[in-house]
Amino acid sequence: MIRKTVIWNILLVCFLPLHAEGWKETADSLQLLLVHEQTDSGKMRLYLKLSDILLGNQPDKAFEYAVLARKKAEAANDTAFIVRSILKQCDFYSQIGEYTTSIEMAYNALNIARDNNKLLSLCHNRIATVHSIVGNYEETLYHNKRALYYSSMLGDSSSIIVDLHNIGGVYIDLKMYDSALYYLRITNKYEIVHRGRPDPYSLSNIGNVLLETGEFDSALYYHLLAYKYDQIDDQKYLMAIDQQFIANTLFKMKRTGEAREYALKSIAIANELKAYDLSIDNYEILYKIYSDEGNYKKAFEYSLLHTAAKDTLIENSKQSLILGLEMKHKVKEQEAKLHLLEKQKTLYLILTIVSILFFLSMIFIMVLVYRRQQMYRELTDQLQLANESKERLLSVISHDLRSSVGTLRTAARVILEGMTDVDDTRNLLESFYPVADSTYDLLENLLTWAKCNSKIITPEFTNINLKEIINKSIEHTHHLATSKSIDIINTAPDQIISADKNMILSVVRNILNNSIKFSHPKSKVLIASEIKNGMTIVSISDNGIGMEPEQLKKIFENPEEIQTTGTRGERGSGLGIMICKTFLESHHGDIWAESTIGKGTTFYFSLPLNN
């Protein structure tokens, strides 16, 4: 129930002007003035004012005016306007949720501000605001205090009030209520001295802090005083907020009748303003009041209203997210257009020169290719076969051995650096012996595979037991499964098939690695097989994160484009599936998968019975 005071600052800076009545008329008037403005400084001021007015309603236009202001300021080498225009761009990126970009630009503005205390105060204030939104409260506190330092150097009372208030707000977020009260009360006194009266924001937040510390009478006093000034200023939204705070305070004081009265008043204003966030908290208060009174019918009614208001707010949030994404797209287009306009002449000249050189080069290459085509054809084919074989071999080595060798290297380092005693060393060696054994087997497999693949992949068919091959693959991946407490269950029956043992080992091992990588800890991977239509079909299923249909399509066509990480941040290159597909096609088999987001994935591969 505590109001975040840092957000007050960004509202003052960015949003409050945007929701004022007649924003469109104001914007039209400023645009008309812009047409007749002759001076650069006058145009820059109008650009920044238009950026302010349009940010809440036409953010793409607001961004465009901020960019125009910055270009004009950089041309005039006007530091003040450069910094202010960059901060306007920061406001835009914050509004659409691009907080990293917003902070980077604010730090850029800070570097440009140099020794200008006013600009330094603005930059630190804006950096603090963005850090607060993303929850970096230590950084927020640091930059708010730096902003207060520069505001104090200037003697700017308005900025000092904002900075004091924001510091108090950060201490509220950090639940350091004594420090919060200290700064909020200083803010309150400063407002009275320099403005002749306290501000409802500081009064309301003092009340909320006192409520958190159990000082209900004092909390009620400050909330009622804040509400009084809201009425004087005719600020309906703020009136509704403070009515809600009063209702909550009265409810905690067991004065349920008065609490109900203020909650209903707040709901009436919230409905008028369509402020669903206020309705949610008020419905919750009324639900608690009627529950305590034993009026469960009324309590149930307000519980339903509470749920409906939350759903409305969620839907509005979704719409805002969609609008934000649209704005990001528009901004990218706008940035591309501006960049294109700036570089158009140079780019045209470069393209002309490149086109001429390209044309001449093509003529030369065509003549050269025509003369030497017969000479190089055979050599090219041989090199292509050699490169394909080399690339496949390197893919297997990098994909299959990286994990095992990395694990053994880590174990060796731990032992060599004396981080274990004798018993621990023995246990460690015993636990990693299977890894070393499986790595040795894999190297043997790779060497055998390389010898028979200097030109083309040709399986060496032998009769093998499918269940034993699967169990051997489970041993190879045992250390990976154990690290995530994953059970691998093999229900495949004993079955003799004709296949290349090493290739099928690699296929099962690669699919198992994928299943483990994208499975949640303490889950299961199930392996089964069946005979269908003259084919042995093996399935490997997990209950992991699953894949979108587009990912499922790409995994067999362009696996290198998929950048999804495992449940513990494991990375992969997509080479494992390529290897599986290549090996299975050499057996006249196939590989495919079925997947559902959030439920898991099942990989299938088939092998003919008559190989």
GULUM-669424 format. One line per 3 residues: number of its first residue (from 1); their letters; for each residue x, y, z of C-alpha. Coordinates in pm, 1 decimal, m for minus. Example, Ala and Ser with C-alpha at 12.3 -4.5 7.8 and 13.67 -1.06 7.14 Angstrom:
<rs>
1) AS) 1230.0 m450.0 780.0  1367.0 m106.0 714.0
</rs>
This chain:
<rs>
1) MIR) 0.0 0.0 0.0  305.8 231.0 9.5  325.8 474.7 m278.8
4) KTV) 660.3 468.7 m460.7  781.4 825.2 m451.2  1047.9 775.0 m715.1
7) IWN) 768.7 711.4 m963.6  628.1 1052.6 m862.5  934.7 1214.4 m1015.4
10) ILL) 898.8 1042.6 m1350.3  530.4 1131.6 m1349.3  620.5 1496.0 m1291.3
13) VCF) 886.7 1487.1 m1558.2  709.2 1286.1 m1824.1  351.0 1188.5 m1777.7
16) LPL) 143.7 1439.5 m1585.2  157.0 1696.0 m1865.9  50.5 1429.7 m2113.7
19) HAE) m278.8 1343.8 m1946.8  m386.5 1704.2 m1911.7  m698.9 1800.4 m2099.8
22) GWK) m642.4 1961.4 m2438.0  m305.1 1801.2 m2509.5  m385.4 1785.3 m2881.2
25) ETA) m477.2 2152.8 m2895.4  m154.8 2238.4 m2712.9  49.1 2025.4 m2954.6
28) DSL) m121.4 2188.7 m3255.9  m42.1 2535.2 m3117.4  324.0 2444.6 m3062.9
31) QLL) 351.6 2301.2 m3414.5  207.1 2622.9 m3554.7  465.4 2824.1 m3359.6
34) LVH) 736.3 2593.3 m3491.6  647.3 2677.6 m3850.9  712.5 3048.0 m3786.9
37) EQT) 1009.8 3010.7 m3550.7  1334.8 3137.2 m3706.3  1598.7 3082.5 m3436.7
40) DSG) 1769.4 2749.9 m3364.5  1728.6 2789.8 m2986.9  1356.3 2860.8 m3030.2
43) KMR) 1313.0 2553.1 m3250.3  1496.4 2333.5 m2998.3  1271.8 2454.0 m2714.8
46) LYL) 959.8 2382.6 m2920.8  1090.4 2037.3 m3020.9  1141.8 1945.9 m2652.5
49) KLS) 800.9 2083.7 m2550.6  632.6 1883.9 m2827.5  823.3 1573.0 m2716.5
52) DIL) 685.9 1623.1 m2362.6  326.4 1679.1 m2476.4  313.9 1389.2 m2722.6
55) LGN) 497.8 1120.6 m2519.9  186.8 976.7 m2356.8  m36.2 982.0 m2664.8
58) QPD) 185.0 975.4 m2974.6  518.0 839.0 m2845.9  659.3 777.4 m3194.6
61) KAF) 611.2 1147.8 m3277.9  755.4 1242.8 m2937.7  1067.8 1039.4 m3014.1
64) EYA) 1096.9 1202.4 m3356.5  1091.1 1553.7 m3202.6  1351.7 1450.5 m2942.6
67) VLA) 1580.8 1327.0 m3223.0  1527.9 1651.1 m3417.7  1612.2 1852.9 m3105.5
70) RKK) 1930.1 1652.1 m3054.1  2042.8 1693.3 m3415.9  1982.0 2068.7 m3400.9
73) AEA) 2161.7 2093.4 m3063.4  2463.5 1893.9 m3184.7  2487.1 2114.4 m3495.0
76) AND) 2485.0 2422.9 m3268.6  2718.1 2253.7 m3013.4  2470.4 2349.6 m2738.6
79) TAF) 2548.9 2119.1 m2441.3  2232.7 2201.9 m2244.3  1998.9 2117.2 m2529.0
82) IVR) 2200.7 1807.4 m2624.6  2162.0 1668.7 m2270.7  1792.2 1758.4 m2246.9
85) SIL) 1713.1 1602.5 m2585.3  1895.4 1280.4 m2489.6  1695.7 1266.6 m2164.5
88) KQC) 1374.2 1301.3 m2366.4  1481.9 996.7 m2566.7  1546.0 819.8 m2233.3
91) DFY) 1186.0 896.3 m2128.2  1059.5 736.0 m2447.3  1266.6 418.7 m2403.9
94) SQI) 1154.8 392.3 m2040.1  790.8 418.5 m2142.9  816.6 132.4 m2395.0
97) GEY) 1015.0 m84.8 m2148.6  1362.6 m55.2 m2305.0  1525.5 19.8 m1969.7
100) TTS) 1877.5 m87.9 m2065.7  1879.2 152.1 m2361.1  1728.9 424.3 m2142.2
103) IEM) 2002.7 391.2 m1876.8  2280.3 379.4 m2138.6  2156.0 702.5 m2295.2
106) AYN) 2120.7 868.8 m1953.5  2483.5 783.6 m1870.4  2582.2 925.4 m2208.5
109) ALN) 2399.8 1248.8 m2118.0  2577.9 1249.0 m1779.6  2917.7 1237.7 m1951.5
112) IAR) 2820.2 1528.2 m2175.4  2684.6 1739.3 m1882.9  3038.5 1785.8 m1740.9
115) DNN) 3045.6 2077.2 m1490.8  2687.5 2200.2 m1535.0  2523.7 2134.9 m1195.6
118) KLL) 2169.4 2170.4 m1329.9  2229.7 1917.0 m1606.6  2416.4 1682.2 m1370.7
121) SLC) 2120.7 1690.8 m1130.4  1877.2 1609.0 m1413.0  2093.1 1319.5 m1539.4
124) HNR) 2140.3 1159.7 m1196.2  1768.2 1201.2 m1128.6  1676.9 1024.5 m1454.5
127) IAT) 1925.7 740.8 m1399.1  1784.4 691.3 m1047.4  1429.6 678.7 m1184.9
130) VHS) 1507.4 399.2 m1432.5  1705.7 200.3 m1172.7  1405.5 227.0 m938.4
133) IVG) 1167.7 89.3 m1201.3  1384.4 m221.0 m1249.8  1441.3 m263.4 m873.0
136) NYE) 1809.0 m160.1 m845.4  1752.9 32.3 m521.8  2116.8 70.2 m417.4
139) ETL) 2195.2 237.3 m750.1  1874.5 439.7 m719.6  1977.4 570.4 m375.8
142) YHN) 2327.0 663.7 m495.3  2204.4 862.5 m795.3  1923.4 1033.1 m600.9
145) KRA) 2177.3 1153.8 m345.5  2404.4 1278.3 m625.5  2106.4 1462.5 m774.8
148) LYY) 2033.6 1618.9 m432.0  2398.3 1727.6 m403.0  2391.5 1917.2 m733.8
151) SSM) 2043.3 2061.4 m666.2  2171.8 2190.6 m331.2  2473.7 2346.0 m503.9
154) LGD) 2229.6 2536.5 m725.3  1988.2 2623.8 m443.0  1701.6 2500.5 m664.8
157) SSS) 1421.2 2446.0 m411.5  1189.6 2260.3 m653.0  1460.7 2010.1 m746.1
160) IIV) 1567.7 1972.9 m382.5  1209.2 1881.8 m283.5  1189.2 1620.5 m560.2
163) DLH) 1528.2 1470.4 m467.1  1453.4 1458.7 m91.6  1119.6 1295.5 m162.7
166) NIG) 1274.4 1037.7 m395.6  1541.7 943.8 m138.8  1265.7 885.8 114.2
169) GVY) 1090.4 669.2 m143.6  1396.7 452.0 m195.1  1424.2 392.2 179.9
172) IDL) 1058.0 285.8 173.6  1140.8 31.2 m97.7  1432.8 m88.8 114.5
175) KMY) 1197.8 m109.1 418.2  1426.6 126.2 612.4  1134.9 317.6 760.6
178) DSA) 1327.2 536.1 1008.6  1541.6 674.7 725.5  1234.2 709.4 503.9
181) LYY) 1050.7 914.5 770.4  1357.5 1132.4 821.1  1377.6 1234.8 455.4
184) LRI) 1001.6 1261.9 403.6  964.2 1492.4 705.6  1252.3 1708.6 579.5
187) TNK) 1070.1 1720.8 244.6  750.8 1824.2 425.4  924.6 2108.6 609.9
190) YEI) 1103.7 2223.5 294.9  771.0 2239.2 108.8  614.0 2454.2 380.9
193) VHR) 910.0 2695.8 380.8  942.7 2732.8 2.5  585.8 2669.9 m117.5
196) GRP) 382.0 2780.8 180.1  213.2 2440.5 226.2  298.3 2069.5 231.2
199) DPY) 247.6 1854.0 m75.8  m7.5 1565.9 m59.5  255.1 1323.3 m194.0
202) SLS) 491.8 1363.4 99.3  204.0 1367.2 351.4  56.6 1050.3 204.3
205) NIG) 386.7 864.5 206.9  456.0 967.1 567.0  115.7 822.0 652.8
208) NVL) 195.3 495.6 478.1  529.0 458.2 655.8  362.6 521.6 992.7
211) LET) 100.5 262.3 902.4  374.5 7.6 833.7  531.9 81.4 1173.7
214) GEF) 196.9 41.8 1353.0  140.5 411.2 1441.4  m219.5 411.6 1319.4
217) DSA) m339.1 739.6 1471.7  m49.6 935.8 1325.3  m89.0 758.0 991.6
220) LYY) m457.4 854.7 978.5  m371.5 1217.7 1057.4  m130.1 1245.5 762.4
223) HLL) m365.4 1068.0 520.6  m654.4 1298.4 613.3  m428.1 1601.2 571.5
226) AYK) m313.7 1476.8 227.6  m678.5 1420.9 130.8  m761.6 1777.4 236.9
229) YDQ) m501.7 1923.8 0.4  m612.9 1690.2 m279.4  m962.3 1840.9 m245.5
232) IDD) m823.2 2195.8 m246.3  m630.7 2118.8 m567.4  m929.3 1927.7 m714.8
235) QKY) m702.4 1633.2 m801.3  m956.1 1350.7 m833.2  m709.9 1070.8 m895.9
238) LMA) m506.1 1169.2 m591.4  m826.4 1203.9 m388.4  m917.2 845.3 m477.2
241) IDQ) m569.8 722.0 m377.3  m578.5 898.2 m40.0  m936.5 780.7 25.1
244) QFI) m810.2 427.7 m28.6  m519.5 485.9 212.2  m760.4 628.0 471.0
247) ANT) m991.2 327.8 428.5  m703.3 86.8 477.8  m582.2 272.6 787.0
250) LFK) m931.5 283.5 941.1  m976.6 m87.2 871.3  m656.3 m166.4 1061.0
253) MKR) m787.5 52.9 1345.9  m1105.5 m165.3 1351.6  m1319.2 135.8 1250.0
256) TGE) m1486.9 m63.4 976.6  m1787.4 163.1 923.8  m1571.9 464.8 839.1
259) ARE) m1334.6 246.1 637.8  m1627.1 124.7 426.2  m1740.8 483.4 363.1
262) YAL) m1399.7 596.6 232.4  m1349.7 280.6 24.6  m1684.6 336.8 m149.0
265) KSI) m1597.2 702.1 m216.6  m1265.0 594.1 m367.3  m1439.2 334.6 m586.2
268) AIA) m1682.2 597.4 m715.6  m1395.9 822.3 m831.5  m1197.5 523.7 m963.6
271) NEL) m1496.2 415.7 m1176.6  m1534.8 771.2 m1306.6  m1165.3 782.8 m1405.3
274) KAY) m1152.6 414.0 m1512.5  m862.1 370.1 m1268.9  m891.5 m6.1 m1222.0
277) DLS) m575.9 m26.8 m1011.0  m752.0 173.7 m735.5  m1066.0 m39.5 m757.0
280) IDN) m866.7 m357.4 m694.2  m734.7 m243.8 m354.7  m1070.5 m97.1 m249.0
283) YEI) m1260.0 m414.2 m335.8  m1008.0 m609.5 m128.6  m1066.5 m378.4 171.4
286) LYK) m1447.4 m415.3 140.4  m1411.1 m792.1 107.6  m1213.3 m801.1 434.3
289) IYS) m1464.7 m571.7 611.0  m1767.1 m782.5 518.4  m1580.7 m1105.6 594.1
292) DEG) m1496.4 m977.9 943.9  m1861.3 m874.3 992.2  m1981.1 m1218.9 886.7
295) NYK) m2169.0 m1083.3 582.6  m2035.9 m1349.4 350.0  m2275.7 m1270.6 67.8
298) KAF) m2140.2 m916.1 41.7  m1788.1 m1043.2 91.5  m1835.1 m1282.9 m197.8
301) EYS) m1970.4 m1001.9 m419.4  m1665.0 m786.3 m356.1  m1436.9 m1086.7 m403.9
304) LLH) m1585.8 m1127.7 m753.1  m1546.9 m755.8 m822.1  m1185.6 m774.5 m702.4
307) TAA) m1114.3 m1059.9 m945.2  m1289.6 m882.5 m1234.2  m1092.0 m561.1 m1173.4
310) KDT) m764.3 m755.3 m1168.2  m857.9 m924.1 m1496.9  m934.7 m585.0 m1651.0
313) LIE) m600.7 m450.0 m1533.9  m419.5 m753.4 m1677.1  m596.4 m708.0 m2010.1
316) NSK) m502.1 m339.1 m2015.1  m142.0 m439.3 m1940.2  m147.9 m675.6 m2237.3
319) QSL) m276.0 m399.7 m2461.9  m6.3 m166.1 m2330.9  256.5 m432.0 m2404.0
322) ILG) 127.5 m467.4 m2760.7  137.3 m89.9 m2806.4  488.3 m83.2 m2663.1
325) LEM) 604.2 m345.1 m2912.7  445.1 m147.8 m3195.4  626.3 163.6 m3075.7
328) KHK) 958.5 m22.7 m3067.3  901.0 m126.3 m3426.9  810.6 227.2 m3532.2
331) VKE) 1116.0 370.8 m3359.4  1344.4 124.8 m3532.8  1190.8 223.7 m3864.9
334) QEA) 1229.0 591.9 m3780.2  1593.5 547.0 m3677.0  1659.5 360.4 m4001.0
337) KLH) 1500.5 639.6 m4206.7  1698.6 911.2 m4029.4  2019.5 717.3 m4073.8
340) LLE) 1941.7 662.5 m4441.7  1876.8 1032.6 m4499.1  2205.6 1129.1 m4333.9
343) KQK) 2410.2 880.9 m4536.4  2222.1 896.4 m4866.6  2470.1 1099.9 m5073.9
346) TLY) 2776.2 913.3 m4954.3  2602.5 579.1 m4993.9  2498.8 661.8 m5350.4
349) LIL) 2857.7 740.6 m5446.3  2989.2 426.1 m5277.4  2724.4 209.3 m5445.1
352) TIV) 2808.5 358.2 m5784.8  3179.6 283.3 m5745.1  3111.3 m63.8 m5605.8
355) SIL) 2870.2 m139.1 m5893.0  3130.1 m43.6 m6154.9  3399.3 m247.6 m5981.1
358) FFL) 3159.6 m537.9 m5938.7  3065.2 m527.8 m6307.5  3429.4 m526.2 m6416.6
361) SMI) 3512.2 m799.4 m6166.7  3226.5 m1015.7 m6291.4  3351.0 m983.7 m6650.8
364) FIM) 3701.1 m1082.1 m6541.6  3576.1 m1370.1 m6326.9  3346.7 m1502.5 m6600.6
367) VLV) 3635.7 m1508.8 m6849.0  3864.0 m1673.1 m6594.3  3601.0 m1928.4 m6493.9
370) YRR) 3527.8 m2010.1 m6857.6  3896.3 m2077.1 m6930.2  3966.5 m2279.7 m6617.2
373) QQM) 3633.4 m2445.5 m6545.6  3738.4 m2788.6 m6669.6  4069.4 m2769.2 m6485.0
376) YRE) 3917.5 m2701.6 m6143.0  3595.5 m2904.1 m6153.5  3744.4 m3229.9 m6037.5
379) LTD) 3961.1 m3058.6 m5773.4  3659.5 m2866.1 m5643.0  3455.4 m3183.3 m5604.7
382) QLQ) 3734.9 m3354.0 m5415.4  3784.4 m3057.1 m5184.7  3411.8 m3037.0 m5119.0
385) LAN) 3395.8 m3402.4 m5016.7  3701.6 m3362.1 m4795.5  3563.4 m3047.5 m4630.3
388) ESK) 3226.3 m3206.6 m4565.1  3390.5 m3506.0 m4400.0  3618.7 m3279.4 m4193.4
391) ERL) 3330.8 m3056.0 m4083.7  3120.1 m3352.4 m3974.6  3408.8 m3498.0 m3776.0
394) LSV) 3484.5 m3165.1 m3605.9  3115.5 m3121.1 m3530.1  3101.7 m3454.9 m3348.7
397) ISH) 3419.9 m3380.8 m3153.8  3314.1 m3031.3 m3045.2  2959.0 m3135.0 m2966.7
400) DLR) 3007.0 m3471.0 m2795.5  3343.1 m3435.4 m2621.8  3322.7 m3079.2 m2487.8
403) SSV) 3110.8 m3168.6 m2186.3  3303.4 m3485.3 m2087.2  3651.9 m3336.7 m2127.2
406) GTL) 3543.7 m3018.7 m1949.1  3417.3 m3221.5 m1654.8  3740.2 m3424.8 m1632.8
409) RTA) 3950.3 m3108.7 m1657.0  3756.5 m2949.1 m1369.4  3806.5 m3260.6 m1155.6
412) ARV) 4179.5 m3263.9 m1231.4  4212.7 m2898.5 m1133.9  4032.8 m2957.9 m803.3
415) ILE) 4270.7 m3244.3 m717.5  4588.1 m3067.5 m833.4  4507.9 m2752.4 m637.2
418) GMT) 4476.5 m2957.6 m317.5  4113.0 m2875.4 m260.7  4034.8 m3232.9 m148.9
421) DVD) 4170.4 m3475.0 106.4  4265.1 m3836.2 29.4  3915.3 m3977.6 76.2
424) DTR) 3753.1 m3700.6 m124.8  4009.6 m3746.2 m400.5  3938.9 m4119.0 m416.7
427) NLL) 3564.3 m4058.0 m424.6  3608.3 m3796.4 m695.7  3821.6 m4028.9 m906.1
430) ESF) 3570.1 m4310.6 m861.7  3282.2 m4083.1 m962.9  3461.3 m3961.0 m1274.8
433) YPV) 3598.9 m4298.5 m1386.7  3278.9 m4372.5 m1586.4  3318.5 m4031.9 m1753.5
436) ADS) 3677.3 m4110.5 m1851.5  3573.1 m4455.8 m1971.0  3288.4 m4318.5 m2182.0
439) TYD) 3514.0 m4046.6 m2323.5  3772.4 m4306.6 m2423.4  3502.2 m4515.6 m2593.4
442) LLE) 3378.1 m4209.2 m2774.3  3725.8 m4123.9 m2902.6  3759.7 m4478.6 m3030.8
445) NLL) 3422.6 m4443.4 m3202.4  3525.6 m4114.5 m3363.5  3855.3 m4255.7 m3492.4
448) TWA) 3674.9 m4554.4 m3642.1  3414.2 m4324.8 m3795.0  3681.1 m4093.8 m3942.1
451) KCN) 3865.0 m4383.0 m4110.9  3557.7 m4495.5 m4300.7  3442.6 m4143.8 m4392.6
454) SKI) 3725.1 m3992.3 m4591.2  3485.2 m3957.6 m4886.3  3132.4 m4050.6 m4786.3
457) ITP) 2947.4 m4179.1 m4480.4  2894.4 m4555.2 m4516.1  2748.9 m4750.9 m4221.2
460) EFT) 2915.5 m5075.3 m4117.9  2613.5 m5296.9 m4055.7  2633.1 m5557.4 m3781.1
463) NIN) 2374.1 m5731.3 m3565.9  2341.6 m5533.5 m3242.3  2112.1 m5542.8 m2939.8
466) LKE) 1909.8 m5219.8 m2940.2  1844.6 m5228.1 m2564.5  2216.4 m5266.1 m2491.5
469) IIN) 2297.9 m4972.7 m2723.2  2045.4 m4756.0 m2538.1  2184.9 m4858.8 m2198.0
472) KSI) 2536.8 m4778.1 m2316.7  2418.1 m4431.4 m2424.0  2254.1 m4382.9 m2083.4
475) EHT) 2592.2 m4458.2 m1921.3  2755.5 m4192.1 m2142.0  2505.6 m3928.1 m2024.2
478) HHL) 2474.6 m4050.0 m1663.8  2685.0 m3766.0 m1519.1  2470.8 m3505.6 m1694.6
481) ATS) 2146.0 m3659.7 m1570.9  2281.0 m3698.2 m1215.9  2378.2 m3330.4 m1200.8
484) KSI) 2009.3 m3241.0 m1251.6  1863.2 m3539.6 m1056.9  1694.4 m3669.0 m1373.4
487) DII) 1583.7 m4033.7 m1395.9  1630.5 m4202.0 m1735.0  1395.4 m4499.5 m1776.5
490) NTA) 1455.5 m4746.6 m2061.1  1158.4 m4971.5 m2143.0  1288.1 m5083.6 m2482.9
493) PDQ) 1280.1 m5465.9 m2513.1  1571.4 m5682.9 m2618.8  1576.3 m5662.0 m2998.3
496) IIS) 1843.1 m5747.0 m3252.2  1876.1 m5493.9 m3532.8  2115.9 m5452.4 m3822.9
499) ADK) 2292.5 m5115.9 m3794.2  2624.1 m4937.0 m3742.4  2681.8 m4964.5 m3367.8
502) NMI) 2885.2 m4644.2 m3335.6  2642.8 m4434.8 m3536.6  2335.6 m4549.2 m3340.9
505) LSV) 2525.0 m4488.6 m3013.9  2589.2 m4132.3 m3128.5  2222.6 m4085.1 m3231.7
508) VRN) 2080.8 m4201.7 m2895.7  2346.4 m4012.2 m2697.6  2279.1 m3683.7 m2881.1
511) ILN) 1902.4 m3707.1 m2834.0  1949.3 m3795.2 m2465.0  2181.3 m3495.4 m2421.6
514) NSI) 1909.7 m3270.8 m2566.8  1638.9 m3418.7 m2343.8  1851.6 m3371.8 m2030.3
517) KFS) 1951.6 m3018.1 m2130.9  1589.4 m2899.5 m2170.1  1441.5 m3102.3 m1881.2
520) HPK) 1363.7 m2957.2 m1541.2  1561.1 m3088.8 m1243.0  1411.8 m3394.4 m1070.3
523) SKV) 1212.7 m3495.5 m1380.7  1217.2 m3812.5 m1594.6  1324.4 m3908.5 m1946.3
526) LIA) 1144.9 m4213.2 m2091.2  1285.8 m4434.6 m2369.5  1068.7 m4687.1 m2553.9
529) SEI) 1064.3 m4874.0 m2885.1  813.6 m5053.2 m3106.9  796.2 m5226.0 m3448.2
532) KNG) 561.6 m5063.3 m3697.3  527.4 m5098.9 m4075.6  860.1 m5276.7 m4115.3
535) MTI) 1046.8 m5017.1 m3905.2  1188.7 m5013.3 m3554.3  1074.2 m4684.1 m3399.7
538) VSI) 1253.4 m4552.5 m3088.5  1100.9 m4268.0 m2882.6  1281.0 m4052.5 m2621.9
541) SDN) 1041.9 m3831.6 m2420.3  1096.4 m3558.5 m2163.6  872.2 m3325.0 m1961.4
544) GIG) 1087.5 m3019.0 m2024.3  1026.9 m2671.5 m2165.0  907.3 m2783.7 m2507.8
547) MEP) 931.2 m2601.7 m2841.8  719.3 m2369.7 m3056.4  610.6 m2510.4 m3398.0
550) EQL) 855.4 m2277.3 m3571.7  1142.6 m2405.8 m3356.0  1036.0 m2763.3 m3424.9
553) KKI) 1057.1 m2695.8 m3797.0  1396.5 m2524.8 m3779.4  1558.4 m2790.7 m3561.2
556) FEN) 1578.1 m3026.0 m3860.3  1628.7 m2763.8 m4134.3  1840.7 m2482.9 m3985.8
559) PEE) 1937.7 m2590.6 m3631.3  2215.8 m2331.3 m3612.6  1948.6 m2054.2 m3605.8
562) IQT) 1799.4 m2183.5 m3278.7  1954.2 m2009.5 m2974.7  1740.7 m2161.5 m2695.9
565) TGT) 1931.6 m2244.8 m2375.5  1869.5 m2533.5 m2137.2  1693.4 m2514.8 m1799.7
568) RGE) 2027.0 m2434.6 m1634.0  2155.4 m2205.3 m1907.6  2324.7 m2485.1 m2108.3
571) RGS) 2411.3 m2381.1 m2459.9  2416.3 m2589.9 m2775.8  2507.0 m2539.8 m3140.8
574) GLG) 2237.6 m2759.3 m3300.7  2506.6 m2990.5 m3442.2  2385.3 m3296.3 m3251.5
577) IMI) 2057.4 m3314.1 m3442.0  2244.5 m3264.2 m3771.5  2466.0 m3561.4 m3685.1
580) CKT) 2162.3 m3774.0 m3594.4  1986.9 m3685.4 m3919.4  2297.4 m3763.2 m4128.4
583) FLE) 2360.2 m4099.0 m3959.4  1995.3 m4209.0 m3977.0  1962.1 m4113.3 m4342.9
586) SHH) 2268.0 m4328.6 m4415.1  2064.6 m4616.1 m4260.1  1757.1 m4529.6 m4473.1
589) GDI) 1589.3 m4422.7 m4150.8  1433.4 m4095.9 m4034.7  1409.2 m3862.3 m3733.5
592) WAE) 1120.3 m3639.2 m3623.4  976.8 m3485.1 m3308.2  656.9 m3375.7 m3135.9
595) STI) 654.7 m3097.2 m2879.5  427.1 m2878.9 m2667.9  544.9 m2561.2 m2494.7
598) GKG) 562.2 m2614.3 m2119.1  490.5 m2991.1 m2143.5  793.6 m3138.3 m2313.3
601) TTF) 928.2 m3298.4 m2630.9  940.2 m3649.0 m2778.4  1204.2 m3734.9 m3038.9
604) YFS) 1145.6 m4036.8 m3264.2  1385.0 m4214.2 m3496.4  1325.2 m4511.3 m3720.7
607) LPL) 1546.3 m4787.0 m3859.4  1443.7 m5043.3 m4125.3  1416.6 m5403.5 m4010.0
610) NN) 1579.0 m5531.8 m4330.6  1910.2 m5340.7 m4320.9
</rs>
